[in-house]
Amino acid sequence: MSGIVCGPGGVDGVTYAYVNAQQVSCGNDSNGNTLYVQVSTLAGDQPVPGGELVGLQIGGAMLGVLAVAWGVRVIRDFLNSTGET
C-alpha cells in the first residue's frame, strides 16, 4: 500500500515525486525548511508508527467539538423555550 506524504528533502531511501525533473514542494516546516512530496510504501499490514496516538488526538478533538456544539444547542433551546407556556 502506498501513500503520499510531505517530508524533508535529501533523505536516502525515500522516493520523491518529480514534475519536469524537479521535486514537488509541499510547504515548509516550523524551521523554514522546504518539505517535499514523498511516496511512502508500507510493507505488509503493519500500522504506521505513532498513528495510534495521532488517531486518539484527532478523535478526542472531534469529540470535544461535538460536545461544545451540543452544549451550545442545549443552551440555545433553553433560552428559546423560557417564554413559552
N, C-alpha and C positions, 0 to 999 in steps of 0.2 A: 504494500500500500504506500502510495506517495502523497506528499502534501507540500504545499507552498508555504514557506516561512520567510521571515525577514531577519537577517542576521549580519554579523560583521563580515568584511571582505578579507581576502588573503588567508583564509583558513585552509590547510591541507586536508584533502579527503572530502571536501564539500563540493557539491555540484551546483554551480551558479547558473541563473538564467541570463541568456545573452540576446540582445537585439542589435543587429548590424555590427556584430563583433564587439559590442560594449556591454558591460554588466549593467543590469537594470537596478537602479537605486530605488529604495522604498522608504526613505526618510533618514532621520538622524537619531542617535541615542542621546541620553542626557548629557554626555560629554561633548556633543557636537560631531562625533564620528559618523561617517556615512554608512548606512546599512544597505544591504543588497538582497535581492530576491534569491532564495535558495530553494532547491528541490530536495526535500527530505524524504528518504525512503526508510520505512520501518520494516525490520526483518521479523516475520512471524506476527504473533498476536500479542506481543508484549506492550504494555502501556508506555506512554512517553513519561520519562522521569519527571516528577513534580506535577503531573497532570491531575492527580487526585487533590492536591492542595489547591490548585487553581480552580478546579471544579467546585470544591467546597466554598471557596471565597465568592465565586460568581453566584452560586446557588444561594448563599447567605445574603448577598446584596439584593438579589431578586426578591427573596422573601421579605427583606426589610422594606423594599419599595412597595410591595403589595400590602404589607401591614400598614404603612403610612397612608396609602390610598384608601384602604378600608376604614381606617380611623377618621380620615377627612370626610368620607361619605357618611359615616355614622353621625358625626357632629353636624354635618350639613342637614341630614334628615331630621335630627333632633331639633335644630333651630327652626327648620321649616314647619315642623309639626306642632310647635308650642302654642300657636294661636288658634288651633282648630279645636272643636268640641266633639 
